[in-house]
Structure formats: C-alpha cells, structure tokens
Amino acid sequence: MLTVDWWRGFPSAGLSATLKALIISSFVMTIVIIIGAGIYSSLEDWSFDEAVNFCIVSFATIGKKGGRSLLQIADPCSNMCTH
C-alpha cells in the first residue's frame, strides 16, 4: 500500500525511482495547469473548464513549429495523416 511518510521522504520505501519521479512530475504538472487555468479564467473571463482545456492543449503542442506535437507522437495514426 502506498503511504506517504513525510519524515523519511516522499513517497514511502518500496517504490522505484522512476515511479517516484512520475508521481512528483504528475503532481507538479497538475498544479501548473490549475494555477494557469485560474489565471486565464480570471484575466480572460473564461470558465475554468475552458481555461484548463487551453492550458492542456498549449502544453501538449509546445514545440510544434517545424515538428510533431506530443499528441501526434502518441497517436499511432499520425503517420498516416502527414501533411
């Protein structure tokens, strides 16, 4: 069972370094999306759902200029739909 023991480190023993990195990076990315969506929803007068969608799409397509986005890399059909 996964338990968080803040005195000995995050998360508890028994998890691999890769899994620990995945947990921490997922948590950080979720926080970044929530904070960004909060800022966009207040500045642009959008609903929070629209702002979350905007943040996710923006992060997923970073570096698209001249290359493939993360969504295209993850999509096995993207090779058939080349420009």
N, C-alpha and C positions, 0 to 999 in steps of 0.2 A: 504494500500500500504506500502511496506517495504521501509523505508527511513533510511539512516544512519545518525545519529546525533552524531558527534564526541564529542560535548561539554557535552552531558548528558550521554554518554555511548553507547556501541555497543550492538546490533542494537537498534533501537528505541523501545519505550514502546509499549506494546501490544503483545509481543512475550513471550512465556513461557520460563522458564529457560532451559528446555530440548531442545527446538528449538535453543536457543542461543548457547548452548553447541555444538549442532550438526553443526551449521553454522561455529563456530570457529574451531572445530576439523577438519571439512572437508577442511577448508581453510589451516590450518596448514599441514595436510597430503598432500594436493596438492603441497604446497611449498616444502615440504620434497622430494616428488617424482621428482619435476622439478629440484631441486638442485642436488639430487643424480643422475638423468639422465644426467645432464650437466657434472658432474664429471666423470661418467662412459664413456660417449661418447668421452670425451677428452682423458682420460687415456687409454682406451681400443681400441680406434679408431673404435668405433661403430657408427651407425647412431643414431640420437636422439630417433627415434621410437623404435629401439632395446633396447636402454638403459631404456626407460620408461617401456617397457614390462618387462625387467629384474627386475626393482625396484618394480613394482606391484606384480609380481609373488613372489619375495623374501619376501615382506611384508606380502603377503597372506599366506605364508607357514611357517612363523616363529613359532617355537614350534612344528613342525610336528613330530620330533623324538619321537616315542612312543605314538603319539596321532593323532588326526584328524586335518587337516588344516582348515582354515576358509572357503575355497572353498568347502570342503567336508561337513562341518556343514551346509552351506547354500544350498547345493544340496539335495533335498529330495530323490533322487535315490541312494545316497551314502550308505544307509543302505543295499541296495540290492547288492552292489558291494564290499562287505567286502573281506579282504584277507584271 
